[in-house]
Amino acid sequence: MANKLIVAPAPHVQSSQSTPRIMRDVVIALVPALLVSTVVFGWSVLFVTALSVLSCVGFEYLIQRFMVGGKPTVGNWSAVVTGVLLAFNLPASIPWWIVVMGAFVAIAIAKMTFGGLGKNPFNPALVGRVFLLIAYPVQMTTFPEVEGLDALSGATPLAAVKQGALSAGSLNMQDLLLGNMPGSLGEVAALALLAGFVYLLWRKVITWHIPVTILCTMAIFAFAVAWSRGAEGSAMWQFPLFHILAGGAVLGAVFMATDYSTSPMTVRGSVIFAVGIGLITMCIRLWGSYPEGMSFAVLIMNSTVPLINKYVKPKRFGVN
Amino acid sequence: MRTFPMGGVHPSENKLSCGKAIEVLPLPDVVMIPLAQHIGAPAVAKVAKGDKVLTGQIIAEAGSFMSANIHSPVSGTVTAVDMQPNGQGVRQMMITIQREGDEWAEGIDRSETLVKECTLSAEEIIAKIKDAGIVGMGGATFPTHVKLSVPPGKKADALIINGVECEPYLTSDHRTMLEHGEELVVGVSILMKAIGVDRAFIGIENNKPDAIAHLSKIVKEYHGVEVVPLKVRYPQGGEKQLIAAVTGRQVPPPPALPIDVGAVVCNASTTYAVYQAVQKNKPLIERVVTITGKGVKEPRNLLTRMGAPVQSLIDAAGGLPADAGKVINGGPMMGRAMINLSSPVTKGCSGITIMSGRDAGRREASQCIKCAKCVAACPMGLEPYFLSKMAQKKNWDELEAQMITSCIECGCCQSTCPSYLPLLDWVRLGKQTVMGIIRQRAAAAAPKK
C-alpha cells in the first residue's frame, strides 16, 4: 500500500511539553528578576549571568563530549537554567574567575558526576554557591551598595538585622518587593520573582505546593518567634513579612526547591520537604552563624529526598 | 461538578464528528466475523462453508459462561470459516459471509416504535441479553450477561451508565445518547430490573451539554434514574474512575470488582443494544462507529454492520488522507494501531481514528528528569516512573508490592511525559509478568486433584 502505517502501543498522543521547553520556561520566568537586578546593580549583572551561563553550558558540553560520551545533552537547556540560577546567587561585583569556578563545581561535580540531568541528588547551582560561600567568603558577601539605602552600607538586610544594625521593622517593605536592597543578583526583587512563579504555574512547569508551603512555614515560624518575643502591633506582621521578602526566600522557594530531580515525586512528600526547608531556613537565620539559610536548608532537604520518595507513596486508588 | 479523586489528564478533545448525525453505512458485500471479539472464551462456530444464513441468525455460540454468542450481520452464504489476519495482523478464526440481499431472521422487530413496557423477570432479561450476544461496546467487550449476573453474597445497589466518552475524537456514544435517548433510558430501566436496583446514574462529561439536557428531560418520567454531569477529564470513562466520580466509592485493588462496592457499570451504546435485544429481539449485529481524524475529509458517525471492513468506513469518510501515519481502532489514548485495514469492525469498535504521520510518530525519548508529572497524572495513585524503572530491572517483587496490577493502562503517564519515555510499554510488561506470577502462585497453592 502507498501509505506506510506506524504501529505502536497506546497511548498515541504525546505531551506538548518537552524537557527543553520546560527549561526554557524556567529561563523565561527568571528574566523579570534579571531585568530588575540590572536596573538596581548595573550592567555587571548581565556580564556575570552571561559568564555563568556560558561556563555551565561549556563545562557540560566538554564533559559530555570527552568524558561521558553519548548524545549531546546541552540542547536540553538545563545547563542554561543552572547558569542563570548560579549567577542569581552571586553578588554583582564578584570577580570573573570565581564565577567560572562556581560553574565548574555546579556542573562538573554536582551534576555530571551523578549522570547528568535528572540524576543529581543536590541542586547544582546551590552546590556551586555554597562551595563559593565557604571558599571565598569575603568576595561572596561583599555586595555593591544601592543608592538611597545608606543605612545598609553594602550589607544585605538579613545581615544588617542579624548584626543588630537594623530592626526588621525599620525596613521599607516596598524596597524589598521592588529589589531596592543589596544582595545577590537574583534575590533582590521579590515581586519580579513572584511574576516568574505565576508564569511557571501558568505553563504548568511546577505546582504551587513547594513554594507556598516554604513561604507559609517561614511566615508562621517568624510570627511565632515575634509573638514569643513579645512583639505587638505592626511588628507582629512586619517580622514574618521581612523574612519572606528578604534574602533568598522567594528565589529559593520558587526556583531552587522546585528543581525536579532534587525534590520529592509526590505532593505529600513535597509538603514534608517544603516544611523542612522553611524550618531549617528560619533556624539558621535566627540562631545560626550565617545571616541566610535558604541554600543550606534546600541542600539539607535535598539529601532527604530519596528517603521521602521511598516512604511517602501517593495515596493509592481504593486503598484506605 | 463531580469527577474522580486523583490523577487524570485533559488531552485536546477534537470531537470533530460530534455534530454529525448517525448515518447508515451501505451494507458490505463481504463480512468477516471473528469468533473472539469479546473477553473470555472464543465463540464456537455453528455454521460451515456453504451454509445459507439470515441477518440476525446465530452463527457462533458462547464457548463458556464467560463468552458471547455471535450473529450474522447480513444474509448470504458462508464462504469460509478459517484463520484470517485481524487489525493487528494476528491470525484469528473468522467466519466469512458473502452477502446476498438483506433477509432478516424471524422474530426480530425492526420497527422504530418505542416499547417501554417490560414484563420479563430479571432472569429472563439476562437470558435475552446473553442470547443477543451483547458485550461492553465501549471497547472492553466484557460479556454483559456476566456483568449482570451478580455473584451470590454480593449485592448491587446502583447502576451506572457510562456516557462519558472521555477518549478524544470519539462521538459514537454521544450521538447514540442524542438520537436514541428514549430507547437508551428504557434500556436503563431494564438493566435496573435485571440487577435489582432502584437507582441508576447516567454519567456524562459536560463537553456534551446537549446530551445532558436531552437525557435529563427524558429521565424525569423514570423513577430513580438521574443524569450526572461530570467535569471533562480523562480517563473518567474508566470503570473505577466513573464509579468514584458518581458515587464517591473507590473499588479496592484487584482482585476486587465494581460489584464489591455495589456498582454495575454499563456503557451507553451497550444500554441501547440491551433495549434492542430485550424489547425488539434484535441481536448485536450493528453499531455506531465514529470515523474521524484531523486529516479526514468528512468525519462521520456510521451505523455499521459488524464485520464490515474498516477500509469501507474510511472510504465513506473520504478515503485515507495522504498524510495518514496511523489508523487506530478506538481513540488515541487507548486504541490499538492497525496494520490491516481490510480487517472487520467488531463489537468493541467505537471508532476509527486516523492520525497524520507527524502526530502519530513517537518522538525520541530522553532521560527521566523526575518532573513527577506521571505520578500526578496517574488516576490509580501509582508511580509510573518507578514502575517503569523496576520493570526494566525485572524487579517483579517490588512491582507487586507497588501495586502494579492496579494499573488500568489508560496511558495518562506516557502522554504527559515531557521526556517522551515509553512508560506504559514497560509498565504493561511488568504488569503482565506480575499477573502471571500471581496466577502461578495461586495454581501452586491450589490443592492438587
Interface residues (C-beta under 8 A of the other chain):
Chain A: M1 N3 L5 I6 V7 A8 P9 A10 P11 H12 V13 Q14 S15 Q17 S18 T19 R21 I22 N76 S78 G116 L117 G118 K119 T207 Y260 S261 S263 P264 M265 T266 V267 K313 P314 K315 R316 F317 G318 V319
Chain B: P5 M6 P11 Q88 P168 K240 A244 Q250 V251 P252 P253 A256 L320 A324 G325 K326 V327 I328 G330 P332 M333 M334 G335 R336 A337 M338 I339 L341 T353 M355 G357 D359 A360 G361 R362 R363 S366 Q367 C368 I369 K370 C371 A372 K373 V375 A376 C378 P379 M380 G381 L382 E383 Y385 F386 Q402 M403 S406 E409 C410 G411 C412 Q414 S415 T416 C417 P418 S419 Y420 L424 D425 R428
